[in-house]
Amino acid sequence: MSYIVLKAYWQLILFDLHLVRGKFAVLRDKVHRQAISNTWKRSYSIEQICHAVDVACIWYWKQVLCLQRSAATASLLKRQGFNAKMVVGVQQLPFRAHAWVEVNGRVVNDKTHTLTTYAVLDEC
């Protein structure tokens, strides 16, 4: 399990660099262009990957925001062959923006009621 945690940590670093530079479009494009692997044998389950990202977030040297966390999760899931997408949504009152990951329409790295709380702005 430690190998996938290291991969998750590395993904957090890469996506953090884009966010620090204010390059949201580049971050979105990287997630969108990440190919879904055609691997017939998966090394990790959805739950293992989400857990690895959560562990990597605990050890990250600064607070990890939902966008960075979701970009890393979606990217790792796609590399394992899962049909994952990062979703960005907003809530009107009080105004909030949030990002999460879905696999086949099911939220995998957040609460299940996220779908009813936020209106979807973008999916990639």
ChimeraX commands (.cxc) that place a marker at each C-alpha (Angstrom):
marker #1 position 0.00,0.00,0.00 radius 0.5
marker #1 position 2.90,2.39,0.58 radius 0.5
marker #1 position 3.71,2.57,-3.15 radius 0.5
marker #1 position 0.27,3.95,-4.01 radius 0.5
marker #1 position 0.52,6.45,-1.14 radius 0.5
marker #1 position 3.80,7.72,-2.61 radius 0.5
marker #1 position 2.18,8.01,-6.03 radius 0.5
marker #1 position -0.71,9.92,-4.44 radius 0.5
marker #1 position 1.72,12.23,-2.64 radius 0.5
marker #1 position 3.52,12.91,-5.92 radius 0.5
marker #1 position 0.22,13.73,-7.63 radius 0.5
marker #1 position -0.62,16.18,-4.83 radius 0.5
marker #1 position 2.71,17.94,-5.41 radius 0.5
marker #1 position 2.20,18.16,-9.18 radius 0.5
marker #1 position -1.32,19.55,-8.91 radius 0.5
marker #1 position -0.29,21.91,-6.10 radius 0.5
marker #1 position 2.30,23.46,-8.42 radius 0.5
marker #1 position -0.43,24.30,-10.93 radius 0.5
marker #1 position -2.66,25.81,-8.24 radius 0.5
marker #1 position 0.15,27.90,-6.73 radius 0.5
marker #1 position 0.78,29.37,-10.16 radius 0.5
marker #1 position -2.93,30.07,-10.65 radius 0.5
marker #1 position -3.11,27.61,-13.53 radius 0.5
marker #1 position -6.54,26.09,-12.92 radius 0.5
marker #1 position -7.04,25.54,-16.67 radius 0.5
marker #1 position -3.80,23.52,-16.84 radius 0.5
marker #1 position -4.85,21.42,-13.84 radius 0.5
marker #1 position -8.25,20.76,-15.42 radius 0.5
marker #1 position -6.63,19.88,-18.73 radius 0.5
marker #1 position -4.21,17.42,-17.10 radius 0.5
marker #1 position -7.08,15.59,-15.40 radius 0.5
marker #1 position -9.23,15.68,-18.53 radius 0.5
marker #1 position -6.45,14.36,-20.78 radius 0.5
marker #1 position -5.39,11.59,-18.41 radius 0.5
marker #1 position -6.19,8.47,-20.39 radius 0.5
marker #1 position -8.22,5.70,-18.82 radius 0.5
marker #1 position -5.86,2.76,-18.80 radius 0.5
marker #1 position -6.87,-0.30,-20.78 radius 0.5
marker #1 position -5.28,-2.53,-18.17 radius 0.5
marker #1 position -7.41,-5.62,-17.69 radius 0.5
marker #1 position -5.83,-6.31,-14.31 radius 0.5
marker #1 position -6.10,-3.55,-11.73 radius 0.5
marker #1 position -3.53,-3.34,-8.97 radius 0.5
marker #1 position -5.69,-1.25,-6.63 radius 0.5
marker #1 position -9.39,-0.85,-5.91 radius 0.5
marker #1 position -11.26,2.46,-5.88 radius 0.5
marker #1 position -11.32,2.34,-2.08 radius 0.5
marker #1 position -7.57,1.68,-1.84 radius 0.5
marker #1 position -6.78,4.61,-4.12 radius 0.5
marker #1 position -9.09,6.99,-2.23 radius 0.5
marker #1 position -7.57,5.85,1.06 radius 0.5
marker #1 position -4.04,6.35,-0.31 radius 0.5
marker #1 position -4.87,9.93,-1.31 radius 0.5
marker #1 position -6.37,10.55,2.14 radius 0.5
marker #1 position -3.18,9.26,3.80 radius 0.5
marker #1 position -1.01,11.36,1.49 radius 0.5
marker #1 position -3.11,14.42,2.42 radius 0.5
marker #1 position -2.42,13.78,6.11 radius 0.5
marker #1 position 1.34,13.82,5.51 radius 0.5
marker #1 position 1.30,16.74,3.05 radius 0.5
marker #1 position 3.16,19.75,4.45 radius 0.5
marker #1 position 0.23,22.13,3.97 radius 0.5
marker #1 position -3.54,21.96,3.78 radius 0.5
marker #1 position -4.78,20.10,0.72 radius 0.5
marker #1 position -7.84,21.66,-0.87 radius 0.5
marker #1 position -10.63,19.62,-2.44 radius 0.5
marker #1 position -9.58,20.57,-5.99 radius 0.5
marker #1 position -6.03,19.31,-5.52 radius 0.5
marker #1 position -7.23,16.17,-3.72 radius 0.5
marker #1 position -9.84,15.40,-6.38 radius 0.5
marker #1 position -7.44,15.99,-9.26 radius 0.5
marker #1 position -4.95,13.55,-7.73 radius 0.5
marker #1 position -7.66,10.97,-7.03 radius 0.5
marker #1 position -9.22,11.16,-10.51 radius 0.5
marker #1 position -5.84,10.94,-12.18 radius 0.5
marker #1 position -4.79,7.86,-10.18 radius 0.5
marker #1 position -8.13,6.16,-10.75 radius 0.5
marker #1 position -7.93,6.73,-14.51 radius 0.5
marker #1 position -4.44,5.22,-14.54 radius 0.5
marker #1 position -5.90,2.11,-12.91 radius 0.5
marker #1 position -8.58,1.83,-15.61 radius 0.5
marker #1 position -11.54,3.30,-13.76 radius 0.5
marker #1 position -13.94,5.62,-15.57 radius 0.5
marker #1 position -13.33,8.45,-13.11 radius 0.5
marker #1 position -14.12,12.11,-13.52 radius 0.5
marker #1 position -13.38,15.13,-11.41 radius 0.5
marker #1 position -16.48,17.25,-10.84 radius 0.5
marker #1 position -16.55,20.90,-9.78 radius 0.5
marker #1 position -19.75,22.33,-8.38 radius 0.5
marker #1 position -21.16,25.31,-6.51 radius 0.5
marker #1 position -23.71,25.94,-3.83 radius 0.5
marker #1 position -25.60,29.24,-4.03 radius 0.5
marker #1 position -26.37,30.13,-0.41 radius 0.5
marker #1 position -24.02,30.38,1.27 radius 0.5
marker #1 position -21.79,30.46,-1.78 radius 0.5
marker #1 position -19.32,27.59,-1.84 radius 0.5
marker #1 position -17.35,25.82,-4.53 radius 0.5
marker #1 position -16.31,22.20,-4.18 radius 0.5
marker #1 position -14.62,19.42,-6.16 radius 0.5
marker #1 position -15.11,15.67,-5.89 radius 0.5
marker #1 position -14.58,12.49,-7.92 radius 0.5
marker #1 position -17.21,10.23,-9.43 radius 0.5
marker #1 position -16.86,6.77,-10.95 radius 0.5
marker #1 position -19.84,5.79,-13.09 radius 0.5
marker #1 position -21.99,8.50,-11.48 radius 0.5
marker #1 position -21.13,7.49,-7.89 radius 0.5
marker #1 position -19.22,9.85,-5.59 radius 0.5
marker #1 position -16.12,7.99,-4.41 radius 0.5
marker #1 position -14.04,10.48,-2.41 radius 0.5
marker #1 position -16.70,12.48,-0.59 radius 0.5
marker #1 position -20.11,12.25,1.03 radius 0.5
marker #1 position -22.88,10.77,-1.09 radius 0.5
marker #1 position -25.14,13.81,-0.55 radius 0.5
marker #1 position -22.58,15.98,-2.38 radius 0.5
marker #1 position -24.63,15.46,-5.56 radius 0.5
marker #1 position -27.69,17.10,-4.00 radius 0.5
marker #1 position -25.75,19.93,-2.31 radius 0.5
marker #1 position -23.83,21.32,-5.28 radius 0.5
marker #1 position -24.81,22.27,-8.83 radius 0.5
marker #1 position -22.29,20.91,-11.33 radius 0.5
marker #1 position -20.21,23.49,-13.19 radius 0.5
marker #1 position -17.70,21.23,-14.89 radius 0.5
marker #1 position -16.70,17.60,-15.28 radius 0.5
marker #1 position -13.40,16.28,-16.57 radius 0.5
marker link #1:1,2 radius 0.2
marker link #1:2,3 radius 0.2
marker link #1:3,4 radius 0.2
marker link #1:4,5 radius 0.2
marker link #1:5,6 radius 0.2
marker link #1:6,7 radius 0.2
marker link #1:7,8 radius 0.2
marker link #1:8,9 radius 0.2
marker link #1:9,10 radius 0.2
marker link #1:10,11 radius 0.2
marker link #1:11,12 radius 0.2
marker link #1:12,13 radius 0.2
marker link #1:13,14 radius 0.2
marker link #1:14,15 radius 0.2
marker link #1:15,16 radius 0.2
marker link #1:16,17 radius 0.2
marker link #1:17,18 radius 0.2
marker link #1:18,19 radius 0.2
marker link #1:19,20 radius 0.2
marker link #1:20,21 radius 0.2
marker link #1:21,22 radius 0.2
marker link #1:22,23 radius 0.2
marker link #1:23,24 radius 0.2
marker link #1:24,25 radius 0.2
marker link #1:25,26 radius 0.2
marker link #1:26,27 radius 0.2
marker link #1:27,28 radius 0.2
marker link #1:28,29 radius 0.2
marker link #1:29,30 radius 0.2
marker link #1:30,31 radius 0.2
marker link #1:31,32 radius 0.2
marker link #1:32,33 radius 0.2
marker link #1:33,34 radius 0.2
marker link #1:34,35 radius 0.2
marker link #1:35,36 radius 0.2
marker link #1:36,37 radius 0.2
marker link #1:37,38 radius 0.2
marker link #1:38,39 radius 0.2
marker link #1:39,40 radius 0.2
marker link #1:40,41 radius 0.2
marker link #1:41,42 radius 0.2
marker link #1:42,43 radius 0.2
marker link #1:43,44 radius 0.2
marker link #1:44,45 radius 0.2
marker link #1:45,46 radius 0.2
marker link #1:46,47 radius 0.2
marker link #1:47,48 radius 0.2
marker link #1:48,49 radius 0.2
marker link #1:49,50 radius 0.2
marker link #1:50,51 radius 0.2
marker link #1:51,52 radius 0.2
marker link #1:52,53 radius 0.2
marker link #1:53,54 radius 0.2
marker link #1:54,55 radius 0.2
marker link #1:55,56 radius 0.2
marker link #1:56,57 radius 0.2
marker link #1:57,58 radius 0.2
marker link #1:58,59 radius 0.2
marker link #1:59,60 radius 0.2
marker link #1:60,61 radius 0.2
marker link #1:61,62 radius 0.2
marker link #1:62,63 radius 0.2
marker link #1:63,64 radius 0.2
marker link #1:64,65 radius 0.2
marker link #1:65,66 radius 0.2
marker link #1:66,67 radius 0.2
marker link #1:67,68 radius 0.2
marker link #1:68,69 radius 0.2
marker link #1:69,70 radius 0.2
marker link #1:70,71 radius 0.2
marker link #1:71,72 radius 0.2
marker link #1:72,73 radius 0.2
marker link #1:73,74 radius 0.2
marker link #1:74,75 radius 0.2
marker link #1:75,76 radius 0.2
marker link #1:76,77 radius 0.2
marker link #1:77,78 radius 0.2
marker link #1:78,79 radius 0.2
marker link #1:79,80 radius 0.2
marker link #1:80,81 radius 0.2
marker link #1:81,82 radius 0.2
marker link #1:82,83 radius 0.2
marker link #1:83,84 radius 0.2
marker link #1:84,85 radius 0.2
marker link #1:85,86 radius 0.2
marker link #1:86,87 radius 0.2
marker link #1:87,88 radius 0.2
marker link #1:88,89 radius 0.2
marker link #1:89,90 radius 0.2
marker link #1:90,91 radius 0.2
marker link #1:91,92 radius 0.2
marker link #1:92,93 radius 0.2
marker link #1:93,94 radius 0.2
marker link #1:94,95 radius 0.2
marker link #1:95,96 radius 0.2
marker link #1:96,97 radius 0.2
marker link #1:97,98 radius 0.2
marker link #1:98,99 radius 0.2
marker link #1:99,100 radius 0.2
marker link #1:100,101 radius 0.2
marker link #1:101,102 radius 0.2
marker link #1:102,103 radius 0.2
marker link #1:103,104 radius 0.2
marker link #1:104,105 radius 0.2
marker link #1:105,106 radius 0.2
marker link #1:106,107 radius 0.2
marker link #1:107,108 radius 0.2
marker link #1:108,109 radius 0.2
marker link #1:109,110 radius 0.2
marker link #1:110,111 radius 0.2
marker link #1:111,112 radius 0.2
marker link #1:112,113 radius 0.2
marker link #1:113,114 radius 0.2
marker link #1:114,115 radius 0.2
marker link #1:115,116 radius 0.2
marker link #1:116,117 radius 0.2
marker link #1:117,118 radius 0.2
marker link #1:118,119 radius 0.2
marker link #1:119,120 radius 0.2
marker link #1:120,121 radius 0.2
marker link #1:121,122 radius 0.2
marker link #1:122,123 radius 0.2
marker link #1:123,124 radius 0.2
view
